[in-house]
Amino acid sequence: MELSYTLRGDYLIPDLILSDPPDAPTLGRYGKMRRAYLKERRPILYSRLLLREELFPHLREIDEAAKTRMRTIADREQAHEVILAELVYN
C-alpha cells in the first residue's frame, strides 16, 4: 500500500482515508460523549484507535452498552415504582 502526501507549509501530511462503511449506524449520545472524552482527555488513545480504524467500532460498542444499561436501570426503576404503589395501596 502506497501513501500519498499533501504539502502543508513546510510539512508533508499523509492523506489518510478511513474506511467506515456508509451504511453504518450513526453514533448516539453516549458514543459521541465517549469520542469527546477520548479526544480531549486521552488524545494518544484516540489517535491510536483512529489510525487502526478501531475508533468507530469502539464508539458503537460503548453507545450500545450504555443504552442497554439505561434500559436496565429504567426497567428496575419501573419495577420499584410498581412495588411501592402496591405497598401504598394495599
N, CA, C and O atoms as a GROMACS GRO file, in nm:
protein
  360
    1MET      N    1   0.084  -0.118   0.000
    1MET     CA    2   0.000   0.000   0.000
    1MET      C    3   0.089   0.124   0.000
    1MET      O    4   0.176   0.139   0.085
    2GLU      N    5   0.066   0.211  -0.095
    2GLU     CA    6   0.147   0.331  -0.108
    2GLU      C    7   0.070   0.452  -0.056
    2GLU      O    8  -0.047   0.470  -0.088
    3LEU      N    9   0.136   0.533   0.024
    3LEU     CA   10   0.074   0.653   0.080
    3LEU      C   11   0.104   0.773  -0.007
    3LEU      O   12   0.213   0.785  -0.065
    4SER      N   13   0.007   0.862  -0.016
    4SER     CA   14   0.031   0.990  -0.082
    4SER      C   15   0.033   1.098   0.026
    4SER      O   16  -0.025   1.080   0.133
    5TYR      N   17   0.098   1.208  -0.004
    5TYR     CA   18   0.116   1.315   0.093
    5TYR      C   19   0.073   1.448   0.034
    5TYR      O   20   0.077   1.468  -0.087
    6THR      N   21   0.031   1.539   0.122
    6THR     CA   22  -0.004   1.675   0.083
    6THR      C   23   0.090   1.770   0.155
    6THR      O   24   0.114   1.757   0.275
    7LEU      N   25   0.144   1.865   0.081
    7LEU     CA   26   0.235   1.962   0.139
    7LEU      C   27   0.154   2.073   0.206
    7LEU      O   28   0.074   2.140   0.140
    8ARG      N   29   0.173   2.091   0.336
    8ARG     CA   30   0.107   2.197   0.414
    8ARG      C   31   0.217   2.281   0.477
    8ARG      O   32   0.277   2.242   0.578
    9GLY      N   33   0.243   2.395   0.418
    9GLY     CA   34   0.355   2.478   0.466
    9GLY      C   35   0.484   2.404   0.441
    9GLY      O   36   0.516   2.373   0.326
   10ASP      N   37   0.558   2.376   0.546
   10ASP     CA   38   0.685   2.303   0.535
   10ASP      C   39   0.671   2.155   0.566
   10ASP      O   40   0.771   2.084   0.571
   11TYR      N   41   0.548   2.107   0.586
   11TYR     CA   42   0.527   1.970   0.631
   11TYR      C   43   0.453   1.887   0.527
   11TYR      O   44   0.363   1.937   0.458
   12LEU      N   45   0.492   1.761   0.517
   12LEU     CA   46   0.418   1.667   0.434
   12LEU      C   47   0.323   1.589   0.525
   12LEU      O   48   0.367   1.521   0.617
   13ILE      N   49   0.194   1.601   0.498
   13ILE     CA   50   0.091   1.536   0.578
   13ILE      C   51   0.038   1.418   0.498
   13ILE      O   52   0.000   1.435   0.382
   14PRO      N   53   0.034   1.296   0.558
   14PRO     CA   54  -0.019   1.181   0.484
   14PRO      C   55  -0.168   1.196   0.459
   14PRO      O   56  -0.243   1.242   0.546
   15ASP      N   57  -0.212   1.157   0.340
   15ASP     CA   58  -0.354   1.158   0.304
   15ASP      C   59  -0.416   1.027   0.352
   15ASP      O   60  -0.411   0.926   0.282
   16LEU      N   61  -0.474   1.032   0.469
   16LEU     CA   62  -0.534   0.913   0.528
   16LEU      C   63  -0.684   0.917   0.507
   16LEU      O   64  -0.748   1.020   0.526
   17ILE      N   65  -0.740   0.803   0.467
   17ILE     CA   66  -0.885   0.791   0.446
   17ILE      C   67  -0.934   0.673   0.528
   17ILE      O   68  -0.884   0.561   0.513
   18LEU      N   69  -1.030   0.699   0.614
   18LEU     CA   70  -1.088   0.593   0.695
   18LEU      C   71  -1.193   0.518   0.615
   18LEU      O   72  -1.267   0.578   0.537
   19SER      N   73  -1.198   0.389   0.633
   19SER     CA   74  -1.293   0.308   0.557
   19SER      C   75  -1.413   0.270   0.642
   19SER      O   76  -1.442   0.152   0.661
   20ASP      N   77  -1.484   0.369   0.693
   20ASP     CA   78  -1.606   0.344   0.769
   20ASP      C   79  -1.720   0.326   0.668
   20ASP      O   80  -1.742   0.415   0.586
   21PRO      N   81  -1.791   0.215   0.672
   21PRO     CA   82  -1.895   0.192   0.571
   21PRO      C   83  -2.006   0.297   0.580
   21PRO      O   84  -2.044   0.337   0.690
   22PRO      N   85  -2.057   0.341   0.465
   22PRO     CA   86  -2.160   0.446   0.466
   22PRO      C   87  -2.292   0.401   0.529
   22PRO      O   88  -2.370   0.486   0.573
   23ASP      N   89  -2.319   0.272   0.534
   23ASP     CA   90  -2.445   0.223   0.590
   23ASP      C   91  -2.435   0.196   0.740
   23ASP      O   92  -2.528   0.141   0.800
   24ALA      N   93  -2.322   0.233   0.800
   24ALA     CA   94  -2.304   0.211   0.944
   24ALA      C   95  -2.397   0.303   1.022
   24ALA      O   96  -2.420   0.417   0.982
   25PRO      N   97  -2.450   0.254   1.133
   25PRO     CA   98  -2.540   0.339   1.212
   25PRO      C   99  -2.467   0.459   1.270
   25PRO      O  100  -2.348   0.452   1.302
   26THR      N  101  -2.539   0.569   1.282
   26THR     CA  102  -2.478   0.689   1.338
   26THR      C  103  -2.458   0.672   1.489
   26THR      O  104  -2.524   0.589   1.552
   27LEU      N  105  -2.370   0.750   1.542
   27LEU     CA  106  -2.342   0.742   1.685
   27LEU      C  107  -2.453   0.808   1.764
   27LEU      O  108  -2.508   0.910   1.723
   28GLY      N  109  -2.485   0.749   1.877
   28GLY     CA  110  -2.582   0.808   1.967
   28GLY      C  111  -2.514   0.899   2.067
   28GLY      O  112  -2.396   0.932   2.054
   29ARG      N  113  -2.590   0.939   2.166
   29ARG     CA  114  -2.542   1.032   2.267
   29ARG      C  115  -2.416   0.982   2.338
   29ARG      O  116  -2.319   1.056   2.353
   30TYR      N  117  -2.417   0.857   2.380
   30TYR     CA  118  -2.307   0.804   2.459
   30TYR      C  119  -2.182   0.780   2.375
   30TYR      O  120  -2.070   0.795   2.424
   31GLY      N  121  -2.199   0.742   2.250
   31GLY     CA  122  -2.085   0.728   2.160
   31GLY      C  123  -2.019   0.861   2.133
   31GLY      O  124  -1.896   0.870   2.128
   32LYS      N  125  -2.100   0.965   2.117
   32LYS     CA  126  -2.045   1.100   2.096
   32LYS      C  127  -1.975   1.151   2.220
   32LYS      O  128  -1.871   1.217   2.212
   33MET      N  129  -2.033   1.120   2.337
   33MET     CA  130  -1.969   1.162   2.462
   33MET      C  131  -1.834   1.091   2.480
   33MET      O  132  -1.738   1.153   2.524
   34ARG      N  133  -1.828   0.964   2.446
   34ARG     CA  134  -1.703   0.887   2.456
   34ARG      C  135  -1.599   0.944   2.361
   34ARG      O  136  -1.482   0.956   2.397
   35ARG      N  137  -1.641   0.978   2.238
   35ARG     CA  138  -1.547   1.035   2.141
   35ARG      C  139  -1.491   1.167   2.193
   35ARG      O  140  -1.370   1.191   2.184
   36ALA      N  141  -1.577   1.253   2.248
   36ALA     CA  142  -1.531   1.381   2.302
   36ALA      C  143  -1.433   1.360   2.417
   36ALA      O  144  -1.332   1.429   2.427
   37TYR      N  145  -1.464   1.264   2.505
   37TYR     CA  146  -1.376   1.232   2.618
   37TYR      C  147  -1.239   1.186   2.569
   37TYR      O  148  -1.136   1.236   2.614
   38LEU      N  149  -1.239   1.092   2.475
   38LEU     CA  150  -1.111   1.041   2.424
   38LEU      C  151  -1.031   1.152   2.357
   38LEU      O  152  -0.910   1.161   2.375
   39LYS      N  153  -1.098   1.234   2.280
   39LYS     CA  154  -1.030   1.339   2.205
   39LYS      C  155  -0.970   1.443   2.299
   39LYS      O  156  -0.859   1.491   2.276
   40GLU      N  157  -1.043   1.479   2.405
   40GLU     CA  158  -0.996   1.583   2.496
   40GLU      C  159  -0.903   1.530   2.606
   40GLU      O  160  -0.803   1.594   2.638
   41ARG      N  161  -0.935   1.414   2.662
   41ARG     CA  162  -0.862   1.365   2.780
   41ARG      C  163  -0.763   1.254   2.752
   41ARG      O  164  -0.669   1.234   2.829
   42ARG      N  165  -0.783   1.180   2.642
   42ARG     CA  166  -0.695   1.067   2.609
   42ARG      C  167  -0.654   1.074   2.462
   42ARG      O  168  -0.685   0.983   2.385
   43PRO      N  169  -0.585   1.182   2.421
   43PRO     CA  170  -0.556   1.202   2.278
   43PRO      C  171  -0.471   1.093   2.215
   43PRO      O  172  -0.486   1.064   2.096
   44ILE      N  173  -0.382   1.032   2.292
   44ILE     CA  174  -0.298   0.926   2.235
   44ILE      C  175  -0.383   0.803   2.204
   44ILE      O  176  -0.370   0.743   2.097
   45LEU      N  177  -0.469   0.764   2.298
   45LEU     CA  178  -0.559   0.651   2.274
   45LEU      C  179  -0.653   0.681   2.158
   45LEU      O  180  -0.679   0.595   2.075
   46TYR      N  181  -0.705   0.804   2.153
   46TYR     CA  182  -0.794   0.845   2.044
   46TYR      C  183  -0.723   0.830   1.910
   46TYR      O  184  -0.778   0.771   1.816
   47SER      N  185  -0.602   0.882   1.900
   47SER     CA  186  -0.525   0.873   1.774
   47SER      C  187  -0.496   0.729   1.737
   47SER      O  188  -0.506   0.690   1.620
   48ARG      N  189  -0.458   0.648   1.837
   48ARG     CA  190  -0.428   0.507   1.809
   48ARG      C  191  -0.550   0.434   1.756
   48ARG      O  192  -0.542   0.361   1.657
   49LEU      N  193  -0.665   0.453   1.823
   49LEU     CA  194  -0.789   0.388   1.777
   49LEU      C  195  -0.828   0.438   1.638
   49LEU      O  196  -0.873   0.360   1.554
   50LEU      N  197  -0.812   0.566   1.616
   50LEU     CA  198  -0.848   0.625   1.487
   50LEU      C  199  -0.762   0.569   1.374
   50LEU      O  200  -0.813   0.530   1.270
   51LEU      N  201  -0.631   0.566   1.395
   51LEU     CA  202  -0.540   0.520   1.290
   51LEU      C  203  -0.550   0.370   1.264
   51LEU      O  204  -0.522   0.324   1.154
   52ARG      N  205  -0.590   0.294   1.365
   52ARG     CA  206  -0.608   0.149   1.346
   52ARG      C  207  -0.750   0.116   1.298
   52ARG      O  208  -0.784  -0.001   1.282
   53GLU      N  209  -0.830   0.219   1.276
   53GLU     CA  210  -0.970   0.205   1.233
   53GLU      C  211  -1.051   0.124   1.334
   53GLU      O  212  -1.139   0.046   1.297
   54GLU      N  213  -1.019   0.142   1.461
   54GLU     CA  214  -1.093   0.076   1.568
   54GLU      C  215  -1.180   0.174   1.645
   54GLU      O  216  -1.254   0.134   1.735
   55LEU      N  217  -1.172   0.304   1.611
   55LEU     CA  218  -1.243   0.405   1.688
   55LEU      C  219  -1.394   0.390   1.675
   55LEU      O  220  -1.464   0.383   1.776
   56PHE      N  221  -1.446   0.386   1.554
   56PHE     CA  222  -1.591   0.383   1.536
   56PHE      C  223  -1.655   0.253   1.586
   56PHE      O  224  -1.763   0.258   1.645
   57PRO      N  225  -1.593   0.137   1.565
   57PRO     CA  226  -1.649   0.018   1.629
   57PRO      C  227  -1.648   0.028   1.782
   57PRO      O  228  -1.742  -0.016   1.848
   58HIS      N  229  -1.543   0.086   1.837
   58HIS     CA  230  -1.535   0.106   1.982
   58HIS      C  231  -1.647   0.200   2.030
   58HIS      O  232  -1.713   0.172   2.130
   59LEU      N  233  -1.667   0.310   1.958
   59LEU     CA  234  -1.771   0.406   1.996
   59LEU      C  235  -1.910   0.345   1.985
   59LEU      O  236  -1.996   0.370   2.070
   60ARG      N  237  -1.933   0.266   1.882
   60ARG     CA  238  -2.064   0.200   1.868
   60ARG      C  239  -2.087   0.099   1.980
   60ARG      O  240  -2.198   0.086   2.031
   61GLU      N  241  -1.980   0.027   2.019
   61GLU     CA  242  -1.991  -0.069   2.128
   61GLU      C  243  -2.024   0.002   2.260
   61GLU      O  244  -2.111  -0.042   2.335
   62ILE      N  245  -1.956   0.112   2.288
   62ILE     CA  246  -1.981   0.191   2.408
   62ILE      C  247  -2.124   0.244   2.406
   62ILE      O  248  -2.194   0.238   2.508
   63ASP      N  249  -2.168   0.295   2.292
   63ASP     CA  250  -2.302   0.350   2.280
   63ASP      C  251  -2.409   0.244   2.307
   63ASP      O  252  -2.506   0.269   2.378
   64GLU      N  253  -2.390   0.126   2.250
   64GLU     CA  254  -2.487   0.018   2.269
   64GLU      C  255  -2.488  -0.031   2.414
   64GLU      O  256  -2.595  -0.057   2.470
   65ALA      N  257  -2.370  -0.043   2.474
   65ALA     CA  258  -2.361  -0.087   2.614
   65ALA      C  259  -2.430   0.014   2.706
   65ALA      O  260  -2.502  -0.025   2.798
   66ALA      N  261  -2.409   0.142   2.681
   66ALA     CA  262  -2.472   0.245   2.765
   66ALA      C  263  -2.623   0.244   2.747
   66ALA      O  264  -2.697   0.259   2.845
   67LYS      N  265  -2.670   0.227   2.625
   67LYS     CA  266  -2.815   0.220   2.602
   67LYS      C  267  -2.877   0.100   2.674
   67LYS      O  268  -2.985   0.110   2.732
   68THR      N  269  -2.807  -0.013   2.670
   68THR     CA  270  -2.856  -0.132   2.738
   68THR      C  271  -2.862  -0.109   2.889
   68THR      O  272  -2.960  -0.147   2.953
   69ARG      N  273  -2.759  -0.047   2.944
   69ARG     CA  274  -2.759  -0.017   3.088
   69ARG      C  275  -2.871   0.079   3.125
   69ARG      O  276  -2.936   0.062   3.228
   70MET      N  277  -2.893   0.179   3.042
   70MET     CA  278  -3.000   0.275   3.070
   70MET      C  279  -3.138   0.206   3.066
   70MET      O  280  -3.224   0.236   3.149
   71ARG      N  281  -3.157   0.115   2.971
   71ARG     CA  282  -3.284   0.040   2.966
   71ARG      C  283  -3.300  -0.046   3.091
   71ARG      O  284  -3.410  -0.054   3.146
   72THR      N  285  -3.191  -0.109   3.136
   72THR     CA  286  -3.196  -0.191   3.257
   72THR      C  287  -3.231  -0.106   3.379
   72THR      O  288  -3.314  -0.146   3.461
   73ILE      N  289  -3.169   0.009   3.391
   73ILE     CA  290  -3.198   0.098   3.503
   73ILE      C  291  -3.343   0.144   3.499
   73ILE      O  292  -3.410   0.146   3.602
   74ALA      N  293  -3.391   0.180   3.380
   74ALA     CA  294  -3.530   0.225   3.367
   74ALA      C  295  -3.627   0.114   3.403
   74ALA      O  296  -3.728   0.138   3.469
   75ASP      N  297  -3.597  -0.009   3.360
   75ASP     CA  298  -3.683  -0.123   3.394
   75ASP      C  299  -3.685  -0.148   3.544
   75ASP      O  300  -3.791  -0.174   3.602
   76ARG      N  301  -3.569  -0.139   3.608
   76ARG     CA  302  -3.563  -0.160   3.753
   76ARG      C  303  -3.638  -0.050   3.828
   76ARG      O  304  -3.707  -0.077   3.927
   77GLU      N  305  -3.625   0.075   3.781
   77GLU     CA  306  -3.698   0.185   3.844
   77GLU      C  307  -3.849   0.166   3.829
   77GLU      O  308  -3.925   0.192   3.922
   78GLN      N  309  -3.890   0.121   3.712
   78GLN     CA  310  -4.033   0.098   3.689
   78GLN      C  311  -4.084  -0.014   3.780
   78GLN      O  312  -4.193  -0.003   3.837
   79ALA      N  313  -4.008  -0.121   3.794
   79ALA     CA  314  -4.048  -0.231   3.882
   79ALA      C  315  -4.053  -0.184   4.027
   79ALA      O  316  -4.141  -0.223   4.102
   80HIS      N  317  -3.958  -0.100   4.065
   80HIS     CA  318  -3.955  -0.047   4.201
   80HIS      C  319  -4.079   0.040   4.226
   80HIS      O  320  -4.138   0.034   4.334
   81GLU      N  321  -4.118   0.120   4.128
   81GLU     CA  322  -4.237   0.204   4.142
   81GLU      C  323  -4.363   0.119   4.157
   81GLU      O  324  -4.453   0.153   4.234
   82VAL      N  325  -4.370   0.010   4.083
   82VAL     CA  326  -4.486  -0.079   4.092
   82VAL      C  327  -4.493  -0.140   4.232
   82VAL      O  328  -4.601  -0.148   4.291
   83ILE      N  329  -4.379  -0.184   4.284
   83ILE     CA  330  -4.377  -0.243   4.419
   83ILE      C  331  -4.419  -0.138   4.522
   83ILE      O  332  -4.497  -0.169   4.612
   84LEU      N  333  -4.368  -0.017   4.511
   84LEU     CA  334  -4.406   0.088   4.605
   84LEU      C  335  -4.554   0.121   4.597
   84LEU      O  336  -4.619   0.142   4.699
   85ALA      N  337  -4.607   0.124   4.475
   85ALA     CA  338  -4.750   0.153   4.458
   85ALA      C  339  -4.834   0.043   4.522
   85ALA      O  340  -4.937   0.073   4.583
   86GLU      N  341  -4.794  -0.082   4.509
   86GLU     CA  342  -4.867  -0.193   4.571
   86GLU      C  343  -4.862  -0.183   4.722
   86GLU      O  344  -4.962  -0.210   4.789
   87LEU      N  345  -4.749  -0.144   4.778
   87LEU     CA  346  -4.736  -0.130   4.922
   87LEU      C  347  -4.824  -0.015   4.975
   87LEU      O  348  -4.885  -0.027   5.081
   88VAL      N  349  -4.828   0.093   4.900
   88VAL     CA  350  -4.906   0.209   4.945
   88VAL      C  351  -5.055   0.181   4.937
   88VAL      O  352  -5.129   0.219   5.028
   89TYR      N  353  -5.102   0.117   4.832
   89TYR     CA  354  -5.245   0.097   4.812
   89TYR      C  355  -5.297  -0.030   4.878
   89TYR      O  356  -5.418  -0.052   4.879
   90ASN      N  357  -5.212  -0.113   4.932
   90ASN     CA  358  -5.259  -0.237   4.998
   90ASN      C  359  -5.252  -0.227   5.145
   90ASN      O  360  -5.288  -0.323   5.214
   0.00000   0.00000   0.00000
